[in-house]
Amino acid sequence: MDAVAAREVALPRSWWTARRRGYLLALAFILPAVVNFVIFRYLPIFAAIRSSLWQYSLLGGYGEFIGLQAYLRMLEDPIFWKSLWVTTAYVLMKVPAQIVLSMGLALLLQRESRFTAVVRSAIFAPVVTSIVVISVIWALMYHVQLGLLNSIITSVGLPRIAFLSNPRLALVAIVIMMVWKEIGFSMIILMAGLKGIPDMYFEAARIDGASGWQQFWRITLPLLRRVLMFVVVTQTIFSFQVFVPVYTMTRGGPLDATKVIVYYIYQNGFLFQDMGYAAAISTVTLIVLLVVSAVQMWLLRSEVEY
Amino acid sequence: MSPQAAFPAGLTPTPSRSVSRWLKAAARETWFHVLGAVVLIIYITPFLWMILGSLRREVEIFQYTYPLTWRTFVPVEWSLKNFQDVLGLSPEGRAFGLNFGRALLNTALVSGAVVLSSLIFNTMGAYFFARLDFPYKGVLLLFVIATMLLPFEAVMVPLYIVVRSLGLQDSYWALILPWYASPFVIFALVQFFKEIPRELDEAAIIDGASYFGVLRHVVVPNAIPGLVTTALLEFQFIWNLFYWPLIAVGRKELQTIQVAIAQQTTQTQIYWGRIFAGSVLASVPVILLFLAMQRYYVKGVAMSGLKG
């Protein structure tokens, strides 16, 4: 009884209790990371909002308060709407094509052999290669006069194709290249997902006489839904941010046919020296992306257990 | 029970049936290999074309494009001139002010510094979330993971404004500091650390080890595969970064290799041989590194993918 009372008195006396010291020590481990996130991830968002509401120039800093003027200007800016549409078209073409093709490749190459290992490595090589190198090489492959693709096309007697200078083809050409580059990434995730499906499901289906297609639609696809959703979510977000191929291959042209939103941000901020407007577009893009990813995260929650 | 016993009398497989089954299997195998070979060609050709193109003289590059023959790929006269040019080793290269060697060095320096600092700080952060006691740790984790949702490209311009107001633009710091901690790496490492038995830490603490001692002597040695995977991911990510180095750094001496290559395509006269050579220098080492470390990397990507 006496001992307990003594402890109760002794504990709160010092602020520097063992537990608090433990917390402080623990804090030291996470502090460097937290400082990074505050300065380089959260602060930019506030900087974006701030510089979109004030007149802002790189040389003069913040000037007069202009409120929502930059946003109103965006509403009336046909190139902004065009860039939003181009980006959406890009995402809508690229993500489904990539998912379907990487699913096919994952199924084709899931068998373990030296041959499949070589093919898988080849498909994976562009994933780790920089997008700058890939798009520079493909720009030359697409070239009307000098390109390898046109060399192949003409060798079978077809007319040359102006992949990048035809406004109706340029975006599709970029989509094809990007699907080629990024397919390996989604393929690997899908393969890991395929490995996770217990073999006995397929064995049972085979005994019941299910065909390959039936097995795919009834077993593989439903059980892979969570992994598939993950690939769709991340690819949509990544694709929305496409920039480098446009910068290196087309500079947004021809006739703004490939002017995606991030390129338009870059153009306003660094070529037209209009940081405030660029920040306003960034803010809107950020909101759009957060909404898109929130909706997709919500879809991801409905998981199938096995 | 013999295999035949499974078939009722009269339905035992006849030789002709097994031949047709064999033929079917052979056809399926052929299809599989043909399809695989087509995919292989589609993937290898651009790389082969780039590497062989870098070993040609500039005049030769487009001479054999039409008609399509084996000469389209294989150089008539092998030459290292393009490499000498981009590295600034030849008079022409120097006259153009080309110095891809410097750009490669910058890229290696920045990637190395980021990987090293990221290993230290993310490991500490992951250890915090996986093992240490702290009030509102869940909220803190949410704060960290939420940054993963931020699409970096969309905050790049405002990030430039922040970096500029800190006076860091146009310096190595601008290329390194924003990346020294990564929510993705912390998250992945937490998963790896959680698989190490807690009893090991407790034993070490009873033996008088500090938190730091536990991290260094228990957690890190047991999480080497996870650390290698994330270090590789981080290395490739920083090495291939383009948009940020493009806007953060204007001085040519600080240019990274990706920016240097991209800027070659904006010249009025494009020297494709040099672009090929620069591309080979920038990508072949990374591809070889990854093929060598594939086992780790593929596992890491798959894991991060599945666990979201």
Interface residues (C-beta under 8 A of the other chain):
Chain A: G22 Y23 L25 A26 L27 F29 I30 P32 A33 V34 N36 F37 I39 F40 R41 Y42 L43 P44 I45 A47 A48 S51 Y56 L58 L105 L108 L109 F115 T116 V118 V119 S121 A122 I123 F124 A125 P126 V128 T129 S130 I131 V132 V133 I134 V136 I137 W138 A139 L140 M141 Q145 L146 G147 L148 S151 I152 T154 S155 W180 F185 I188 I189 M191 A192 G193 G196 V227 F230 V231 T234 I237 F240 Q241 F243 V244 Y247 T248 V262 I265 Y266 G269 F270 M275 A278 A279 S282 T285 L286 L289 L290 S293 L300
Chain B: F32 H33 L35 G36 V39 L40 I42 Y43 I44 T45 P46 F47 W49 M50 F62 T65 Y66 P67 L68 T72 F121 N122 M124 G125 Y127 F128 F129 L132 D133 F134 P135 L140 F143 V144 T147 L149 L150 P151 F152 E153 A154 V155 M156 V157 P158 L159 Y160 I161 V162 V163 R164 S165 L166 L177 P178 Y180 A181 P183 I186 Y211 Q236 W239 N240 F242 Y243 I247 Q258 V259 I261 A262 Q264 T265 W272 I275 F276 S279 A282 S283 V286 I287 F290 L291 Q294 V298 V301 A302 M303 G305 L306 G308
